[in-house]
Amino acid sequence: MPESQTSWRLDVLGPPRLTSPEGRALPMERKTAALLTYLALEGEAGRGHLAELLWSETPVGAARNNLVHLLRRLREAGGADLVEAGESLALGSDVSVDALDLLEPGKPGAGGALLDGVDFDDLPDFAEWVLAQGERLAAAQAGRYRGEVERLLREGEAADAAALAERWTELDPGSEEAHRALMRAHFDLGDRAAALRAYHRCKHTLRQELGAEPSPETQRLARDIDLGTVERSVPRRAARIPLQVLRPPTLVGREDVWAQMEEAWERGLGIMIEGDPGSGKTRLAQDFLRSRGDHQVLFFQGRPGDADVPYATHARNYRQTLAANPDLDLPGWVIRELARMLPELGEAPPPMTTEADKRRFYEAKYEVVRLVAERGPVIICTDDVQFMDEPSIEAGAYVGSRFWGDTNTMLRCLYCHRSGELPPYSAALLDSMYAAGVVVPIHLSPLSPDAVTALLTDLDVPNGAGVAGEVALATRGNVQFVLETVKNMFERGNTEVRLPASQPAGVGAMIGERLSRLSGGALQAARAAAVLRRDFTLELVTQTLGTGLLDTVTAWEELEGAQVVSGEAFSHDLVLETVLAGMPPTVRRVLHRSAARVLASAGGHPARVAGHWEDGEDPKQAAPWLVRAGDAAAGSLRFAEAREFYTRAEAAFTASGDVAGAAAVRGTLEALTARAAQVAS
């Protein structure tokens, strides 16, 4: 086609519009708009797939014929081949698309919602695709606005920043981030009244459209603007926090507890360390383990989100154990049994049908630990027991019981958990271990004022000794609270012990203050990682946000510098929990739905995918995944978990109006009850 003809324009952000090189607008009925939009954003697609997508209730032959007629009408109306047609279809290279401009760095891009005003309720699969792509484009659009507003504020162009932020709020009225950008821009202009009016408009919009209140972050910004204490936007970055604050050089204030651990060790007993969140349990356990240099350590760890997926904790921990012992000579039957939770090992046996099947699975787990223990003394340390899933706890108890009383195997156990946070099954198991006298409980108390002084001195905090008393009083001796206070001192560049105005002023509020200093991109990356919870990767975070990997890496560098994360993990579970607690509901829902799609395409466990759809408040999508999660639990003889998944599936089908789906699940529940009774007998 001649150069002068290569300027067709397809606009799909807002009401769809197709414009010829001469500026003539071509009429587009909704399925033409659907076809062109799909090809624009997905690239090449097969005729069969497109016919099924756009005429889902039509017989295959008739649907393909409809597609042919649509292409013919489009060619006749435009006088050109806008679609490259073979067995697969692709959008012509001479068509520019506003949505693609938005996704390409360096190109201007802005507009409305994807295919705004076009109804696809009769095409549920295509409607779901539009929803997913719309969220992806909205995230890219928000990122474009965010980056440009931040640049303008850094360069002192507050008026232009305010104008752009105003457009952002018009495009996405429910975005608190957009409203905060507008508030900051007005404040930088010296117009505090306009900044507060922007806040009240945000508050009114959220109430009217979402029935929600502004997040603590937005309320805090409004309060600081009102008091005049918010800092103006400047290019200066927060001071980098010294690395020793992430991990203090020495353990302080735990001499008495260490002595108790030594005594239990000499008696050959297991050790259970329990204490409040942030009391330093993990650090104490790790230092104690390092003092036993003649033992191999298997460091097992429960993580937030494990409780939702049967054997989630054990799958991660056994994968880690096998990686640390790559030459371990495992019998074939052990490998096959482990494949039930580690699919990379090969084909798994059929689903369990008897208790004997489950014992064989647990025996395989025991065999791994036994073979490792044959190589020398071993310590199994299980951290954050409160996060573990019940099947992993049951299996772990079985493996541990096989070693108790075995004088020929040198295996020791150390556990850590938060006080008062064990689920009933774990608490009952722990009580039985105490009663049997095989485990000694050790409680971590808050640090004393002298210990806080020693800690601040160890961290090289300027005037640490002078403010230690105040820090000890403010933090009540909680180790993580002390460290977060110190991080705030370094970020503010002074040694003022200033607690957040939030009530109660606990460690979460202190972490929240530090999170408020992050750039928009870094905060969004932290939010995506927090939503993904366990075993997230930078690639999964990137896909969940719908951004580029380099953008995520840049954001991650900022998070690591602020000690919000360390590597591909949060620096502390309390940080993850604070990120989740401070997330606006609308953001949380969007990220959960995006995470569900990402994990589904990555082969994630059905229970994880279902949980994200539920948290994303989409029962229609959650229902079939809950059924699959129930099937998986039943296949492992986890009948209680299976019943819970099926019950949630029935509720989800009912909520989405799928009467037949709900009835089918009720039949499955009846069959499950009969099967459980048969296995029990």
GIHUTA-V552609 format. One record per residue. N is the residue number from 1. SS is DSSP state (~ for helix, > for strand, _ for the rest). PHI is phi as a letter, one per 30 degrees, with the letter a starting at -180 (NA if undefined). BURIAL is 1 if it has 9 or more other ideal C-beta (glycine too) atoms within 8 Angstrom, else 0. Layout:
n = {N;N}
ss = {SS;SS}
phi = {PHI;PHI}
burial = {BURIAL;BURIAL}
This chain:
n = {1;2;3;4;5;6;7;8;9;10;11;12;13;14;15;16;17;18;19;20;21;22;23;24;25;26;27;28;29;30;31;32;33;34;35;36;37;38;39;40;41;42;43;44;45;46;47;48;49;50;51;52;53;54;55;56;57;58;59;60;61;62;63;64;65;66;67;68;69;70;71;72;73;74;75;76;77;78;79;80;81;82;83;84;85;86;87;88;89;90;91;92;93;94;95;96;97;98;99;100;101;102;103;104;105;106;107;108;109;110;111;112;113;114;115;116;117;118;119;120;121;122;123;124;125;126;127;128;129;130;131;132;133;134;135;136;137;138;139;140;141;142;143;144;145;146;147;148;149;150;151;152;153;154;155;156;157;158;159;160;161;162;163;164;165;166;167;168;169;170;171;172;173;174;175;176;177;178;179;180;181;182;183;184;185;186;187;188;189;190;191;192;193;194;195;196;197;198;199;200;201;202;203;204;205;206;207;208;209;210;211;212;213;214;215;216;217;218;219;220;221;222;223;224;225;226;227;228;229;230;231;232;233;234;235;236;237;238;239;240;241;242;243;244;245;246;247;248;249;250;251;252;253;254;255;256;257;258;259;260;261;262;263;264;265;266;267;268;269;270;271;272;273;274;275;276;277;278;279;280;281;282;283;284;285;286;287;288;289;290;291;292;293;294;295;296;297;298;299;300;301;302;303;304;305;306;307;308;309;310;311;312;313;314;315;316;317;318;319;320;321;322;323;324;325;326;327;328;329;330;331;332;333;334;335;336;337;338;339;340;341;342;343;344;345;346;347;348;349;350;351;352;353;354;355;356;357;358;359;360;361;362;363;364;365;366;367;368;369;370;371;372;373;374;375;376;377;378;379;380;381;382;383;384;385;386;387;388;389;390;391;392;393;394;395;396;397;398;399;400;401;402;403;404;405;406;407;408;409;410;411;412;413;414;415;416;417;418;419;420;421;422;423;424;425;426;427;428;429;430;431;432;433;434;435;436;437;438;439;440;441;442;443;444;445;446;447;448;449;450;451;452;453;454;455;456;457;458;459;460;461;462;463;464;465;466;467;468;469;470;471;472;473;474;475;476;477;478;479;480;481;482;483;484;485;486;487;488;489;490;491;492;493;494;495;496;497;498;499;500;501;502;503;504;505;506;507;508;509;510;511;512;513;514;515;516;517;518;519;520;521;522;523;524;525;526;527;528;529;530;531;532;533;534;535;536;537;538;539;540;541;542;543;544;545;546;547;548;549;550;551;552;553;554;555;556;557;558;559;560;561;562;563;564;565;566;567;568;569;570;571;572;573;574;575;576;577;578;579;580;581;582;583;584;585;586;587;588;589;590;591;592;593;594;595;596;597;598;599;600;601;602;603;604;605;606;607;608;609;610;611;612;613;614;615;616;617;618;619;620;621;622;623;624;625;626;627;628;629;630;631;632;633;634;635;636;637;638;639;640;641;642;643;644;645;646;647;648;649;650;651;652;653;654;655;656;657;658;659;660;661;662;663;664;665;666;667;668;669;670;671;672;673;674;675;676;677;678;679;680;681}
ss = {_;_;~;~;~;_;_;>;>;>;>;_;>;_;_;_;>;>;>;_;_;_;_;_;>;>;_;_;_;~;~;~;~;~;~;~;~;~;~;~;~;~;_;_;>;>;~;~;~;~;~;~;~;~;_;_;_;_;_;~;~;~;~;~;~;~;~;~;~;~;~;~;~;~;~;~;~;~;_;_;_;_;>;>;>;_;_;>;>;>;>;_;_;_;>;>;>;~;~;~;~;~;~;_;_;_;_;_;_;_;_;_;_;>;_;_;_;_;_;_;_;_;_;~;~;~;~;~;~;~;~;~;~;~;~;~;~;~;~;~;~;~;~;~;~;~;~;~;~;~;~;~;~;~;_;_;_;~;~;~;~;~;~;~;~;~;~;~;~;~;~;_;_;_;_;~;~;~;~;~;~;~;~;~;~;~;~;~;_;_;_;~;~;~;~;~;~;~;~;~;~;~;~;~;~;~;~;~;~;~;_;_;_;_;_;~;~;~;~;~;~;~;~;~;~;~;~;_;_;_;_;_;_;_;_;_;_;_;_;_;_;_;~;~;~;~;_;_;_;_;_;_;_;_;~;~;~;~;~;~;~;~;~;~;~;~;_;_;_;>;>;>;>;>;>;_;_;_;_;_;~;~;~;~;~;~;~;~;~;~;_;_;_;_;_;>;>;>;>;>;>;_;_;_;_;~;~;~;_;_;_;~;~;~;~;~;~;~;~;~;~;~;~;~;_;_;_;_;_;_;_;~;~;~;~;~;~;~;_;_;_;_;~;~;~;_;_;_;_;_;_;_;_;_;~;~;~;~;~;~;~;~;~;~;~;~;~;~;~;~;~;~;~;_;_;_;_;>;>;>;>;>;>;_;~;~;~;_;_;~;~;~;~;~;~;~;~;~;~;~;~;~;~;_;_;_;_;_;_;_;>;>;>;>;>;>;>;>;_;_;_;_;_;~;~;~;~;~;~;~;~;~;~;~;~;~;_;_;>;>;>;>;>;>;_;_;_;_;~;~;~;~;~;~;~;~;~;~;_;_;_;_;_;~;~;~;~;~;~;~;~;~;~;~;~;_;_;_;~;~;~;~;~;~;~;~;~;~;~;~;~;~;_;_;_;_;_;_;_;_;_;_;_;_;_;_;~;~;~;~;~;~;~;~;~;_;_;_;_;~;~;~;~;~;~;~;~;~;~;~;~;~;_;_;_;_;_;~;~;~;~;~;~;~;~;_;_;_;~;~;~;~;~;~;~;~;~;~;~;~;~;_;_;_;>;_;_;_;_;>;_;_;~;~;~;~;~;~;~;~;~;_;_;_;~;~;~;~;~;~;~;~;~;~;~;~;~;~;~;~;~;_;_;_;_;~;~;~;~;~;~;~;~;~;~;_;_;_;~;~;~;~;~;~;~;~;~;~;~;~;~;~;~;~;~;_;_;_;~;~;~;~;~;~;~;~;~;~;~;~;~;~;~;~;~;_;_;_;~;~;~;~;~;~;~;~;~;~;~;~;~;~;~;~;~;~;~;~;~;~;_}
phi = {NA;e;e;d;c;c;b;d;b;c;c;b;c;j;e;d;a;b;b;d;e;d;j;d;d;c;d;b;d;d;d;d;d;d;d;d;d;d;d;d;c;c;i;d;b;d;d;d;d;d;d;d;d;c;b;d;c;c;e;e;d;d;d;d;d;d;d;d;d;d;d;d;d;d;d;d;d;c;i;a;d;d;b;d;c;b;d;c;c;b;d;e;d;c;c;c;b;d;d;d;e;d;d;c;e;j;c;d;a;a;l;c;d;d;h;e;i;c;c;b;d;d;b;e;d;d;d;d;d;d;d;d;d;d;d;d;d;d;d;d;d;d;d;d;d;e;d;d;d;d;d;d;d;d;d;i;c;d;d;d;d;d;d;d;d;d;d;d;d;d;d;b;d;d;d;d;d;d;d;d;d;d;d;d;d;d;d;d;d;i;c;d;d;d;d;d;d;d;d;d;d;e;d;d;d;d;d;d;c;b;i;b;c;e;d;e;d;d;d;d;d;d;d;d;d;d;d;i;c;d;d;d;d;b;d;d;c;d;e;d;d;e;d;d;d;d;b;e;e;b;d;c;i;b;d;d;d;e;d;d;d;d;d;d;d;d;d;i;c;d;b;c;c;b;a;d;e;i;d;j;d;d;d;d;d;d;d;d;d;d;d;c;d;d;c;d;c;c;c;c;a;d;b;e;j;d;e;d;b;e;i;d;d;d;e;d;d;d;d;d;d;d;d;d;b;d;c;d;d;c;d;e;d;d;d;d;d;d;d;d;c;b;d;d;d;k;d;d;d;e;e;d;b;b;d;d;d;d;d;d;d;d;d;d;d;d;d;d;d;d;d;d;d;d;d;k;e;b;c;c;c;c;c;h;e;d;c;d;d;d;e;d;d;d;d;d;d;d;d;d;d;d;c;d;i;d;d;d;c;c;b;b;b;b;b;b;a;d;d;i;c;d;d;e;d;d;d;d;d;d;e;d;d;d;d;d;i;c;b;c;d;b;c;c;d;d;d;d;e;d;d;d;e;d;d;d;d;d;d;h;d;e;h;e;d;d;c;e;d;d;d;d;d;d;c;h;i;d;e;d;d;d;d;d;d;d;e;d;d;d;d;d;i;b;c;d;d;c;d;d;d;d;c;d;d;c;d;d;d;d;d;e;d;d;d;d;d;d;d;e;d;d;d;d;d;d;d;d;d;d;d;d;i;d;h;d;b;d;d;d;d;d;d;d;d;i;c;d;d;d;d;d;d;d;d;d;d;d;d;d;d;d;h;d;b;b;i;c;a;d;d;a;e;d;d;e;d;d;d;d;d;c;d;e;e;d;d;d;d;d;d;d;d;d;d;d;d;d;d;d;d;c;i;d;d;e;d;d;d;d;d;d;d;d;d;d;h;b;d;d;d;d;e;d;d;d;d;d;d;d;d;d;d;d;d;c;i;c;d;d;d;d;d;d;d;d;d;d;d;d;d;d;d;d;d;c;i;c;d;d;d;d;d;d;d;d;d;d;d;d;d;d;d;d;d;d;d;d;d;d;d}
burial = {0;0;0;0;1;1;0;1;1;1;1;1;1;1;0;1;1;1;1;1;0;0;0;0;0;1;0;1;0;1;0;1;1;1;1;1;1;1;1;1;1;0;0;0;1;0;1;0;0;1;1;1;1;1;1;1;0;1;0;1;0;1;1;1;0;1;1;0;0;1;1;0;1;1;1;0;0;1;0;1;0;1;1;1;0;0;0;0;1;1;1;1;0;1;1;1;1;1;1;1;1;1;0;0;0;0;0;0;1;1;1;0;0;1;1;1;0;1;0;1;0;0;1;0;0;1;1;1;1;1;0;1;1;1;1;1;1;1;1;1;1;1;1;1;1;1;1;1;1;1;0;1;1;1;0;0;0;1;0;0;1;1;0;1;1;1;1;1;1;0;1;1;0;1;1;1;1;1;1;1;1;1;1;1;1;1;1;1;1;0;0;1;0;1;1;1;0;1;1;0;1;1;1;0;1;1;1;0;0;1;0;1;0;1;1;0;1;1;1;1;1;1;1;1;1;0;0;0;0;1;0;0;1;0;0;0;0;0;0;0;1;0;0;1;1;0;0;1;0;0;1;1;1;1;0;0;1;1;0;1;1;0;0;1;1;0;0;0;1;1;1;1;1;1;1;1;0;1;1;1;1;1;1;1;1;1;1;1;1;0;0;1;0;0;1;1;1;1;1;1;1;1;1;1;1;1;1;1;1;1;1;1;1;1;1;1;1;1;1;1;1;1;0;0;1;0;0;1;0;1;0;0;0;1;1;1;1;1;1;1;0;1;0;0;0;0;0;0;0;0;0;1;0;0;0;0;1;1;0;1;1;1;1;1;1;1;1;1;1;1;1;1;1;0;0;0;1;1;1;1;1;1;1;1;1;1;1;1;1;1;1;1;1;1;1;1;1;1;1;1;0;1;1;0;0;0;0;0;1;0;1;1;1;1;1;1;1;1;0;0;0;1;0;0;1;1;1;0;1;1;0;0;1;1;0;0;0;0;1;1;0;1;0;1;0;0;1;1;1;0;1;1;1;1;1;1;1;1;1;0;1;0;0;1;0;0;1;1;0;0;1;1;0;1;1;0;1;1;1;1;1;1;1;1;1;1;1;1;1;1;1;0;0;0;1;0;1;0;1;0;0;1;0;0;1;0;1;1;1;1;1;1;1;1;1;1;0;1;0;1;1;1;1;1;1;1;1;1;1;1;1;1;1;1;0;1;0;1;0;1;1;1;1;1;1;1;1;0;0;0;1;1;1;1;1;1;0;1;1;1;0;1;1;1;1;0;0;0;0;1;1;0;1;1;1;1;1;1;1;1;0;1;1;1;0;1;1;1;1;1;1;1;1;1;1;1;1;1;1;1;0;0;0;0;1;1;1;1;1;1;1;1;1;1;1;1;0;1;1;0;1;1;1;1;1;1;1;1;1;1;1;1;1;1;0;1;1;1;1;0;1;1;1;0;1;1;1;1;1;1;1;1;1;1;0;1;0;1;0;0;1;1;0;0;1;1;0;1;1;0;0;1;0;0;1;1;0;0;1;0;0}
